[in-house]
Every structure is written in structure tokens, then in C-alpha cells.
């Protein structure tokens, strides 16, 4: 019985660590990362797929789940209007299989 409880708790903790939950803040000063959405996939550092369920979020692989509260997020992002003000350039893709890093030198921004 105790083994089962420990197993369940460890799985829950692992799920929290692996998920890429994102919250969009209203002010750049409150963000961990500033993000610019590019018009073309070729200009992006990261291809992002918005998942519908928290359990489907990835582990820094471009599968984002947008949470409703900042306290639930792994990273807080602010979407900027100008590319030159961004730490990270993203392009939102339509298919989950397309998500991923194109510029792996920026991976550290979302760890």
C-alpha cells in the first residue's frame, strides 16, 4: 500500500516537472521571457503548438499549455510588438508533430 502511494506521488511530481505551462503577463517587467510571434516559420527560434490539456504539455519542446493563473505557470511570457525587443521568436504551428526548437541556443530561456 505504501509503495503504491509513493509511486502515485512520484508520478504526480514528475508530471509537474515535465510540463511546459505558460502564462501571458500584462507587463514585460513581470515576464521571465519576452516573446515575438513571427509571420514565417523560417524566422522562428521555436515552433509552438498550443495543447488543449495540461497533461499534453511538453518538456521544453514547444508544446505549450496556457494556464489561467501565473502561480500555475512554469514560465511567464510577455508578447512584444517588435522583434528587436524579444528574447525569443516563436511561430504557432497547426500540428503537434511540427513543434520544436529551430534555434537550440535559446533553449535555456524556457528551463
Z-matrix of the N, CA and C atoms (Angstrom, degrees):
N
C 1 1.459
C 2 1.532 1 110.40
N 3 1.326 2 116.53 1 -45.32
C 4 1.463 3 120.51 2 -179.93
C 5 1.528 4 110.07 3 -65.19
N 6 1.322 5 117.33 4 -37.33
C 7 1.469 6 120.58 5 177.71
C 8 1.526 7 110.44 6 -60.39
N 9 1.317 8 116.30 7 -41.91
C 10 1.466 9 120.47 8 -179.97
C 11 1.523 10 111.41 9 -63.81
N 12 1.312 11 116.66 10 -41.53
C 13 1.466 12 120.59 11 179.46
C 14 1.526 13 110.25 12 -64.61
N 15 1.310 14 116.87 13 -45.02
C 16 1.468 15 121.26 14 178.58
C 17 1.522 16 110.59 15 -61.92
N 18 1.325 17 117.16 16 -42.08
C 19 1.465 18 121.58 17 178.81
C 20 1.526 19 110.93 18 -62.28
N 21 1.307 20 117.43 19 -46.24
C 22 1.466 21 121.56 20 -179.97
C 23 1.519 22 110.78 21 -62.54
N 24 1.322 23 117.44 22 -44.87
C 25 1.466 24 120.53 23 179.20
C 26 1.517 25 112.06 24 -63.51
N 27 1.314 26 117.17 25 -41.65
C 28 1.463 27 119.77 26 -179.93
C 29 1.531 28 111.21 27 -66.69
N 30 1.318 29 117.81 28 -35.63
C 31 1.460 30 120.55 29 176.65
C 32 1.521 31 111.34 30 -66.60
N 33 1.318 32 116.66 31 -38.79
C 34 1.458 33 120.15 32 178.70
C 35 1.529 34 110.50 33 -66.00
N 36 1.308 35 117.61 34 -42.31
C 37 1.465 36 121.99 35 179.42
C 38 1.521 37 109.70 36 -65.34
N 39 1.319 38 117.79 37 -43.55
C 40 1.457 39 121.84 38 178.64
C 41 1.515 40 111.00 39 -60.38
N 42 1.324 41 117.73 40 -41.73
C 43 1.464 42 120.89 41 179.27
C 44 1.524 43 110.32 42 -61.22
N 45 1.323 44 118.01 43 -40.64
C 46 1.456 45 121.38 44 179.17
C 47 1.525 46 110.98 45 -64.34
N 48 1.316 47 117.65 46 -40.50
C 49 1.460 48 121.54 47 -177.92
C 50 1.528 49 111.35 48 -68.41
N 51 1.317 50 117.36 49 -36.68
C 52 1.460 51 121.11 50 -173.89
C 53 1.522 52 114.24 51 -83.52
N 54 1.304 53 117.75 52 -15.38
C 55 1.456 54 118.13 53 -173.98
C 56 1.520 55 112.46 54 -83.14
N 57 1.321 56 116.06 55 147.50
C 58 1.463 57 123.48 56 179.69
C 59 1.526 58 107.20 57 -109.02
N 60 1.325 59 114.44 58 84.07
C 61 1.459 60 120.60 59 -179.48
C 62 1.524 61 108.45 60 -96.77
N 63 1.322 62 114.90 61 132.41
C 64 1.459 63 121.21 62 -172.34
C 65 1.525 64 109.68 63 -123.95
N 66 1.331 65 115.12 64 143.33
C 67 1.459 66 121.45 65 174.55
C 68 1.517 67 108.24 66 -128.18
N 69 1.327 68 116.31 67 130.43
C 70 1.464 69 121.13 68 179.28
C 71 1.531 70 108.62 69 -90.30
N 72 1.338 71 116.15 70 116.08
C 73 1.463 72 121.74 71 -179.01
C 74 1.528 73 110.34 72 -89.80
N 75 1.328 74 115.13 73 164.39
C 76 1.465 75 121.23 74 -177.32
C 77 1.525 76 113.64 75 -88.91
N 78 1.325 77 116.64 76 -16.36
C 79 1.460 78 120.54 77 -176.59
C 80 1.529 79 110.15 78 -131.95
N 81 1.326 80 116.30 79 138.01
C 82 1.465 81 121.44 80 -178.96
C 83 1.525 82 111.80 81 -59.56
N 84 1.317 83 116.91 82 -33.59
C 85 1.471 84 120.80 83 -178.13
C 86 1.525 85 112.54 84 -65.57
N 87 1.320 86 117.82 85 -18.94
C 88 1.466 87 121.45 86 -179.62
C 89 1.530 88 112.61 87 -96.14
N 90 1.310 89 117.19 88 -1.69
C 91 1.466 90 121.49 89 -174.85
C 92 1.520 91 112.17 90 -91.42
N 93 1.317 92 114.52 91 150.43
C 94 1.468 93 121.35 92 170.32
C 95 1.524 94 109.48 93 -82.33
N 96 1.337 95 115.59 94 -33.38
C 97 1.461 96 121.81 95 -175.98
C 98 1.531 97 108.99 96 -142.30
N 99 1.330 98 115.88 97 136.30
C 100 1.463 99 119.54 98 172.08
C 101 1.522 100 107.92 99 -95.45
N 102 1.341 101 115.24 100 137.87
C 103 1.459 102 121.39 101 -171.21
C 104 1.524 103 109.87 102 -128.25
N 105 1.317 104 114.93 103 138.71
C 106 1.462 105 121.55 104 173.32
C 107 1.523 106 108.05 105 -119.66
N 108 1.322 107 116.00 106 132.30
C 109 1.469 108 120.93 107 178.24
C 110 1.524 109 108.39 108 -91.85
N 111 1.333 110 115.37 109 116.08
C 112 1.470 111 121.10 110 -178.67
C 113 1.523 112 110.45 111 -86.55
N 114 1.322 113 114.71 112 160.72
C 115 1.466 114 120.98 113 -178.68
C 116 1.525 115 113.52 114 -84.60
N 117 1.326 116 116.11 115 -20.65
C 118 1.454 117 119.94 116 -176.14
C 119 1.523 118 110.50 117 -127.86
N 120 1.306 119 115.62 118 137.43
C 121 1.462 120 122.81 119 179.81
C 122 1.526 121 111.87 120 -54.80
N 123 1.311 122 116.97 121 -37.35
C 124 1.462 123 121.87 122 -176.51
C 125 1.533 124 112.86 123 -66.24
N 126 1.325 125 118.93 124 -18.62
C 127 1.465 126 122.55 125 -178.29
C 128 1.523 127 112.64 126 -94.76
N 129 1.330 128 117.79 127 -2.12
C 130 1.464 129 122.37 128 -174.00
C 131 1.523 130 112.62 129 -88.07
N 132 1.331 131 114.33 130 150.27
C 133 1.470 132 121.53 131 169.66
C 134 1.519 133 109.74 132 -85.81
N 135 1.345 134 114.94 133 -33.23
C 136 1.461 135 121.28 134 -176.11
C 137 1.522 136 109.73 135 -138.63
N 138 1.324 137 115.54 136 132.65
C 139 1.455 138 121.30 137 173.56
C 140 1.525 139 106.85 138 -94.68
N 141 1.329 140 116.78 139 121.90
C 142 1.463 141 122.01 140 -172.96
C 143 1.519 142 110.79 141 -111.73
N 144 1.329 143 114.01 142 135.30
C 145 1.464 144 121.11 143 172.32
C 146 1.517 145 107.43 144 -116.83
N 147 1.325 146 117.13 145 126.15
C 148 1.465 147 121.48 146 178.75
C 149 1.526 148 108.67 147 -84.49
N 150 1.333 149 115.90 148 114.41
C 151 1.466 150 120.54 149 179.08
C 152 1.524 151 109.49 150 -85.00
N 153 1.325 152 116.24 151 155.20
C 154 1.459 153 122.15 152 -177.08
C 155 1.522 154 113.63 153 -86.69
N 156 1.317 155 116.37 154 -20.87
C 157 1.457 156 120.54 155 -176.02
C 158 1.521 157 110.33 156 -129.21
N 159 1.313 158 115.53 157 142.31
C 160 1.465 159 121.58 158 -179.08
C 161 1.526 160 111.34 159 -57.40
N 162 1.310 161 117.02 160 -37.24
C 163 1.458 162 121.15 161 -178.27
C 164 1.528 163 112.90 162 -67.58
N 165 1.332 164 118.07 163 -16.18
C 166 1.462 165 122.09 164 -179.96
C 167 1.527 166 113.04 165 -93.93
N 168 1.323 167 116.56 166 -2.41
C 169 1.462 168 120.37 167 -179.38
C 170 1.522 169 110.18 168 -65.41
N 171 1.312 170 115.58 169 149.61
C 172 1.459 171 120.68 170 -176.92
C 173 1.510 172 112.80 171 -91.24
N 174 1.312 173 115.17 172 -171.28
C 175 1.464 174 122.29 173 179.26
C 176 1.524 175 108.39 174 -120.01
N 177 1.329 176 115.32 175 76.41
C 178 1.456 177 122.48 176 -178.13
C 179 1.529 178 111.56 177 62.03
N 180 1.313 179 115.13 178 41.61
C 181 1.466 180 120.61 179 179.49
C 182 1.532 181 112.39 180 -124.02
N 183 1.325 182 116.88 181 14.39
C 184 1.451 183 120.61 182 176.09
C 185 1.508 184 115.05 183 94.02
N 186 1.315 185 118.39 184 0.90
C 187 1.467 186 121.41 185 177.10
C 188 1.522 187 107.87 186 -98.27
N 189 1.328 188 115.31 187 103.44
C 190 1.464 189 121.94 188 -173.66
C 191 1.514 190 110.99 189 -105.08
N 192 1.338 191 113.86 190 142.36
C 193 1.454 192 121.34 191 170.31
C 194 1.523 193 106.27 192 -119.54
N 195 1.327 194 116.67 193 121.77
C 196 1.458 195 121.04 194 -179.87
C 197 1.522 196 109.47 195 -86.04
N 198 1.330 197 115.83 196 118.96
C 199 1.461 198 121.97 197 -179.50
C 200 1.525 199 109.98 198 -91.60
N 201 1.325 200 115.76 199 162.85
C 202 1.460 201 121.60 200 -177.14
C 203 1.525 202 113.60 201 -87.06
N 204 1.319 203 116.97 202 -16.70
C 205 1.466 204 120.90 203 -176.80
C 206 1.525 205 110.33 204 -131.12
N 207 1.318 206 115.97 205 138.98
C 208 1.466 207 121.54 206 -179.11
C 209 1.522 208 111.93 207 -59.68
N 210 1.309 209 116.86 208 -34.32
C 211 1.463 210 120.70 209 -178.02
C 212 1.527 211 112.83 210 -66.50
N 213 1.320 212 117.82 211 -18.95
C 214 1.466 213 121.85 212 179.56
C 215 1.530 214 112.46 213 -92.49
N 216 1.321 215 117.40 214 -4.79
C 217 1.468 216 120.98 215 -173.51
C 218 1.525 217 112.68 216 -88.57
N 219 1.326 218 114.64 217 148.39
C 220 1.462 219 121.13 218 169.56
C 221 1.522 220 109.04 219 -79.80
N 222 1.329 221 115.84 220 -37.52
C 223 1.466 222 121.71 221 179.97
C 224 1.523 223 109.82 222 -138.18
N 225 1.328 224 114.40 223 141.02
C 226 1.456 225 121.04 224 174.33
C 227 1.526 226 107.23 225 -104.81
N 228 1.318 227 116.08 226 128.23
C 229 1.457 228 120.95 227 -177.46
C 230 1.522 229 110.21 228 -119.50
N 231 1.321 230 114.51 229 151.98
C 232 1.461 231 121.63 230 174.10
C 233 1.516 232 106.92 231 -125.13
N 234 1.322 233 116.17 232 126.00
C 235 1.459 234 120.92 233 -179.71
C 236 1.527 235 109.39 234 -87.57
N 237 1.332 236 115.66 235 117.90
C 238 1.469 237 121.62 236 -177.64
C 239 1.526 238 110.29 237 -93.84
N 240 1.332 239 114.44 238 161.74
C 241 1.464 240 120.44 239 -178.74
C 242 1.528 241 113.52 240 -90.33
N 243 1.327 242 115.79 241 -15.57
C 244 1.465 243 119.92 242 -176.85
C 245 1.524 244 110.53 243 -126.04
N 246 1.308 245 115.25 244 133.43
C 247 1.466 246 121.88 245 -178.64
C 248 1.521 247 112.12 246 -56.71
N 249 1.318 248 117.40 247 -37.37
C 250 1.464 249 121.53 248 -177.06
C 251 1.534 250 112.78 249 -66.36
N 252 1.316 251 117.96 250 -17.44
C 253 1.469 252 121.60 251 -179.60
C 254 1.526 253 113.02 252 -95.33
N 255 1.310 254 116.99 253 1.05
C 256 1.461 255 121.04 254 -174.70
C 257 1.519 256 112.99 255 -95.13
N 258 1.331 257 114.76 256 143.65
C 259 1.463 258 121.02 257 170.01
C 260 1.522 259 109.76 258 -80.28
N 261 1.332 260 115.30 259 -31.57
C 262 1.453 261 121.65 260 -171.58
C 263 1.531 262 109.73 261 -140.20
N 264 1.339 263 115.65 262 135.93
C 265 1.458 264 121.11 263 176.25
C 266 1.528 265 108.33 264 -106.94
N 267 1.338 266 116.11 265 126.69
C 268 1.460 267 119.90 266 -178.33
C 269 1.525 268 110.41 267 -123.10
N 270 1.321 269 113.74 268 157.34
C 271 1.455 270 121.88 269 173.72
C 272 1.522 271 105.79 270 -132.89
N 273 1.337 272 117.51 271 127.41
C 274 1.460 273 121.19 272 -179.63
C 275 1.522 274 109.62 273 -85.03
N 276 1.330 275 115.42 274 124.33
C 277 1.465 276 121.88 275 -177.48
C 278 1.526 277 110.09 276 -101.51
N 279 1.321 278 115.64 277 159.99
C 280 1.461 279 121.56 278 -177.36
C 281 1.524 280 113.47 279 -88.77
N 282 1.321 281 116.90 280 -18.22
C 283 1.455 282 120.26 281 -176.11
C 284 1.529 283 110.19 282 -123.37
N 285 1.316 284 115.43 283 136.46
C 286 1.462 285 122.35 284 -178.35
C 287 1.528 286 112.00 285 -57.84
N 288 1.309 287 116.82 286 -36.79
C 289 1.461 288 120.96 287 -177.44
C 290 1.529 289 112.76 288 -66.47
N 291 1.312 290 118.22 289 -17.65
C 292 1.473 291 122.50 290 -179.53
C 293 1.526 292 112.26 291 -85.48
N 294 1.317 293 118.22 292 -14.71
C 295 1.463 294 122.14 293 -176.36
C 296 1.521 295 110.51 294 -66.20
N 297 1.344 296 115.47 295 145.42
C 298 1.459 297 119.83 296 176.06
C 299 1.516 298 111.90 297 152.62
N 300 1.309 299 114.04 298 173.04
C 301 1.466 300 121.47 299 -178.23
C 302 1.517 301 111.51 300 -81.92
N 303 1.311 302 115.53 301 136.03
C 304 1.456 303 121.92 302 171.78
C 305 1.522 304 109.96 303 -105.18
N 306 1.325 305 116.12 304 -25.44
C 307 1.462 306 122.50 305 178.45
C 308 1.519 307 107.55 306 -126.45
N 309 1.316 308 116.19 307 88.54
C 310 1.465 309 120.48 308 -173.28
C 311 1.532 310 113.65 309 -67.93
N 312 1.314 311 117.78 310 -11.23
C 313 1.469 312 119.33 311 177.54
C 314 1.530 313 111.74 312 -69.69
N 315 1.321 314 117.31 313 -13.22
C 316 1.479 315 121.51 314 178.89
C 317 1.521 316 112.66 315 -99.34
N 318 1.324 317 117.86 316 2.32
C 319 1.464 318 122.01 317 -178.27
C 320 1.523 319 112.96 318 -55.23
N 321 1.310 320 115.75 319 -35.33
C 322 1.467 321 120.21 320 -176.72
C 323 1.528 322 112.65 321 -60.41
N 324 1.310 323 117.73 322 -22.52
C 325 1.459 324 120.80 323 -179.22
C 326 1.521 325 113.81 324 -63.36
N 327 1.323 326 116.98 325 -27.63
C 328 1.451 327 120.66 326 -177.01
C 329 1.518 328 114.08 327 -108.95
N 330 1.317 329 117.70 328 12.00
C 331 1.481 330 119.60 329 174.94
C 332 1.489 331 109.70 330 -86.75
